[in-house]
């Protein structure tokens, strides 16, 4: 996959270099429109929010930065791991792959009409005839040698939100359920908030008795206090959280 990534990198760079030779605005327009389309699709599908549970306005900034960074890295390298539902998603990864491939011949044709430097055009076409076929062959070899059960991930429309909800509803492991929900942005499970709340309320007393390993200080801090079923337990949890915060402040002050 190193050769595949290298091929995609060269194709993308060649496209942007040719656009830059026609003028900086061409290159910026190409990158900007590509990014704009990606973010618009993410927002329309309700998939803009990144999974990191920072909370508040921090999630707006982190989501924008992470979405843009992952998109730019994928545009230049086509790292296959970024087809994950948490990132670009399978279908958009494949769309971006095809767009990068298809952009180069279009840009060469535009450059030929706009500038017409014969030596540059001739070199660009030669590179295209080498890069695109070889990169497609490398990807095809990879695609047909992976496990068949994973091939659908290259055209899947599943969102990170869908994965989290499915994991919570279908898993019988409480630790997996807890990690799926409370280690993800609330925007991802807001649609099933009442379902999650009922799960916590129904099991809190038992968890306190059994004290499972996954219900550590970090996990308890992520569970809203108002979801705890009894008044006594809510008061106890509030006091515990206050104590933890005080200890954290003291540790920070003493270095």
Wavefront OBJ file of the C-alpha trace (Angstrom):
o trace
v 0.000 0.000 0.000
v 3.048 2.269 0.197
v 3.274 2.218 -3.614
v -0.453 2.932 -3.862
v -0.152 5.887 -1.488
v 2.870 7.160 -3.388
v 0.999 6.970 -6.679
v -1.975 8.893 -5.282
v 0.368 11.487 -3.799
v 2.035 12.104 -7.158
v -1.297 12.297 -8.989
v -2.672 14.841 -6.530
v 0.511 16.919 -6.520
v 0.698 16.951 -10.317
v -2.904 18.137 -10.506
v -2.322 20.988 -8.040
v 1.032 21.983 -9.610
v -0.592 22.342 -13.041
v -3.416 24.396 -11.539
v -0.867 26.542 -9.708
v 0.993 27.172 -12.965
v -2.232 28.637 -14.338
v -2.628 30.810 -11.250
v -2.888 30.404 -7.502
v -6.644 30.987 -7.573
v -7.093 27.857 -9.713
v -5.347 25.662 -7.159
v -7.134 27.261 -4.208
v -10.494 26.954 -5.961
v -9.909 23.256 -6.619
v -8.925 22.501 -3.021
v -11.626 24.774 -1.582
v -14.459 23.335 -3.674
v -13.370 19.790 -2.874
v -13.281 20.516 0.865
v -16.524 22.471 0.720
v -18.340 19.614 -0.992
v -17.046 17.149 1.597
v -18.119 19.258 4.574
v -21.505 19.953 2.969
v -22.118 16.224 2.488
v -21.072 15.530 6.098
v -23.471 18.171 7.407
v -26.385 17.083 5.222
v -25.959 13.495 6.419
v -25.740 14.553 10.074
v -22.178 13.242 10.195
v -20.156 16.412 10.786
v -19.405 15.918 14.485
v -16.160 14.105 15.272
v -16.270 11.263 17.804
v -14.034 12.832 20.495
v -16.286 13.816 23.488
v -14.855 17.241 24.341
v -18.239 18.879 24.915
v -19.428 22.434 24.295
v -17.944 24.743 21.666
v -14.708 22.765 21.731
v -16.453 20.063 19.721
v -17.250 22.521 16.931
v -13.589 23.485 16.596
v -12.223 19.957 17.020
v -14.737 18.507 14.559
v -13.882 21.084 11.894
v -10.126 20.655 12.351
v -10.246 16.850 12.421
v -12.601 16.562 9.454
v -10.462 18.897 7.330
v -7.163 17.270 8.358
v -8.371 13.735 7.643
v -9.804 14.829 4.294
v -6.565 16.533 3.208
v -4.416 13.576 4.277
v -6.718 11.170 2.445
v -6.748 13.337 -0.684
v -2.977 13.108 -0.987
v -2.421 9.526 0.189
v -5.757 7.644 0.050
v -4.937 5.856 3.319
v -7.470 3.024 3.266
v -8.010 3.086 7.043
v -9.721 6.464 6.651
v -12.633 4.781 4.889
v -13.807 3.911 8.405
v -17.279 5.161 9.284
v -15.753 7.397 11.969
v -13.743 9.244 9.312
v -14.649 9.728 5.619
v -16.830 6.671 5.296
v -16.451 4.011 2.608
v -18.524 5.608 -0.138
v -16.914 9.047 0.182
v -13.432 7.525 0.345
v -14.082 5.797 -2.979
v -15.609 8.969 -4.421
v -12.500 10.938 -3.404
v -10.269 8.261 -4.921
v -12.150 8.466 -8.245
v -12.204 12.279 -8.132
v -8.424 12.453 -7.680
v -7.925 10.075 -10.596
v -10.394 11.876 -12.834
v -9.157 15.373 -12.009
v -5.707 14.939 -13.541
v -6.699 14.411 -17.213
v -9.260 17.223 -16.937
v -6.679 19.621 -15.489
v -4.092 18.690 -18.146
v -6.652 19.466 -20.867
v -7.508 22.819 -19.267
v -3.801 23.674 -18.902
v -3.236 22.775 -22.553
v -5.951 25.208 -23.635
v -5.087 27.979 -21.155
v -1.276 27.936 -21.281
v -0.295 25.533 -24.013
v 3.327 24.906 -23.009
v 3.999 21.864 -25.219
v 6.858 20.432 -23.153
v 4.861 20.606 -19.910
v 1.755 19.138 -21.516
v 3.750 16.292 -23.071
v 5.413 15.445 -19.727
v 2.090 15.632 -17.884
v 0.399 13.192 -20.262
v 3.344 10.775 -20.036
v 3.162 10.851 -16.244
v -0.587 10.321 -16.364
v -0.220 7.245 -18.599
v 2.263 5.795 -16.104
v 0.717 6.853 -12.788
v -2.981 6.170 -13.184
v -2.792 2.635 -14.676
v -0.074 1.501 -12.247
v -1.927 2.942 -9.240
v -5.177 1.289 -10.329
v -3.405 -2.059 -10.759
v -1.880 -1.817 -7.259
v -5.254 -0.955 -5.744
v -6.975 -3.782 -7.640
v -4.421 -6.305 -6.371
v -5.018 -5.069 -2.826
v -8.811 -5.026 -3.152
v -9.104 -8.566 -4.495
v -6.722 -9.967 -1.894
v -8.433 -8.654 1.224
v -11.074 -10.698 3.050
v -14.355 -10.604 1.138
v -16.234 -9.529 4.261
v -14.359 -6.192 4.206
v -14.887 -5.272 0.548
v -18.235 -3.674 1.238
v -16.493 -1.092 3.444
v -15.282 0.645 0.274
v -18.826 1.511 -0.747
v -20.586 1.554 2.622
v -22.754 4.573 3.498
v -22.719 3.767 7.217
v -21.956 6.733 9.506
v -20.082 6.724 12.784
v -23.394 7.544 14.484
v -24.939 4.399 13.016
v -22.049 2.268 14.291
v -22.372 3.600 17.852
v -26.137 3.122 18.018
v -25.888 -0.379 16.556
v -23.129 -1.301 19.019
v -25.182 -0.071 21.976
v -28.377 -1.811 20.941
v -26.963 -5.118 19.767
v -24.117 -5.811 22.196
v -24.721 -7.922 25.307
v -21.495 -6.690 26.889
v -22.129 -3.746 29.229
v -18.548 -2.534 28.917
v -18.888 -2.293 25.122
v -22.185 -0.446 25.526
v -20.645 2.027 27.989
v -17.573 2.680 25.866
v -19.674 3.090 22.729
v -21.778 5.800 24.358
v -19.724 7.615 26.958
v -16.433 7.620 25.042
v -18.129 9.247 22.041
v -19.497 12.704 21.382
v -23.004 13.161 22.734
v -24.033 14.346 19.270
v -23.578 10.748 18.124
v -26.089 9.234 20.529
v -28.423 12.148 21.201
v -31.197 10.440 19.208
v -31.242 7.520 21.688
v -30.543 9.540 24.845
v -33.701 8.372 26.609
v -32.839 4.771 25.784
v -29.351 5.202 27.251
v -30.742 6.958 30.317
v -33.169 4.119 30.974
v -30.293 1.628 30.670
v -28.242 3.541 33.273
v -31.179 4.011 35.664
v -32.107 0.338 35.450
v -28.609 -0.927 36.174
v -26.955 1.665 38.432
v -27.799 -0.046 41.726
v -26.449 -3.357 40.494
v -23.285 -1.711 39.172
v -22.646 -0.153 42.580
v -22.900 -3.564 44.203
v -20.844 -5.452 41.618
v -18.367 -2.606 40.965
v -17.363 -3.735 37.441
v -13.846 -2.817 36.282
v -15.085 -0.737 33.357
v -17.047 1.574 35.713
v -13.935 3.429 36.865
v -13.566 7.087 37.889
v -13.248 8.226 34.292
v -16.389 6.414 33.185
v -18.423 7.600 36.192
v -17.431 11.188 35.430
v -19.027 10.883 31.985
v -22.386 9.638 33.263
v -24.813 12.508 34.043
v -25.595 12.646 37.769
v -29.294 13.228 37.081
v -29.478 9.768 35.519
v -28.690 8.095 38.836
v -32.012 6.664 40.074
v -32.007 7.404 43.827
v -31.531 10.713 45.631
v -28.997 9.236 48.034
v -26.919 7.826 45.188
v -27.051 11.158 43.331
v -25.818 13.047 46.399
v -23.064 10.492 46.952
v -21.952 10.721 43.317
v -21.923 14.524 43.398
v -19.723 14.470 46.489
v -17.428 11.920 44.895
v -17.013 14.075 41.771
v -16.292 17.161 43.904
v -13.632 15.226 45.798
v -12.043 14.018 42.564
v -11.956 17.584 41.156
v -10.345 18.903 44.368
v -7.691 16.191 44.250
v -6.985 17.043 40.619
v -6.551 20.750 41.435
v -4.204 19.939 44.317
v -2.116 17.633 42.127
v -1.845 20.338 39.466
v -0.786 22.955 42.044
v 1.947 20.771 43.586
v 3.120 19.741 40.136
l 1 2 3 4 5 6 7 8 9 10 11 12 13 14 15 16 17 18 19 20 21 22 23 24 25 26 27 28 29 30 31 32 33 34 35 36 37 38 39 40 41 42 43 44 45 46 47 48 49 50 51 52 53 54 55 56 57 58 59 60 61 62 63 64 65 66 67 68 69 70 71 72 73 74 75 76 77 78 79 80 81 82 83 84 85 86 87 88 89 90 91 92 93 94 95 96 97 98 99 100 101 102 103 104 105 106 107 108 109 110 111 112 113 114 115 116 117 118 119 120 121 122 123 124 125 126 127 128 129 130 131 132 133 134 135 136 137 138 139 140 141 142 143 144 145 146 147 148 149 150 151 152 153 154 155 156 157 158 159 160 161 162 163 164 165 166 167 168 169 170 171 172 173 174 175 176 177 178 179 180 181 182 183 184 185 186 187 188 189 190 191 192 193 194 195 196 197 198 199 200 201 202 203 204 205 206 207 208 209 210 211 212 213 214 215 216 217 218 219 220 221 222 223 224 225 226 227 228 229 230 231 232 233 234 235 236 237 238 239 240 241 242 243 244 245 246 247 248 249 250 251 252 253 254 255
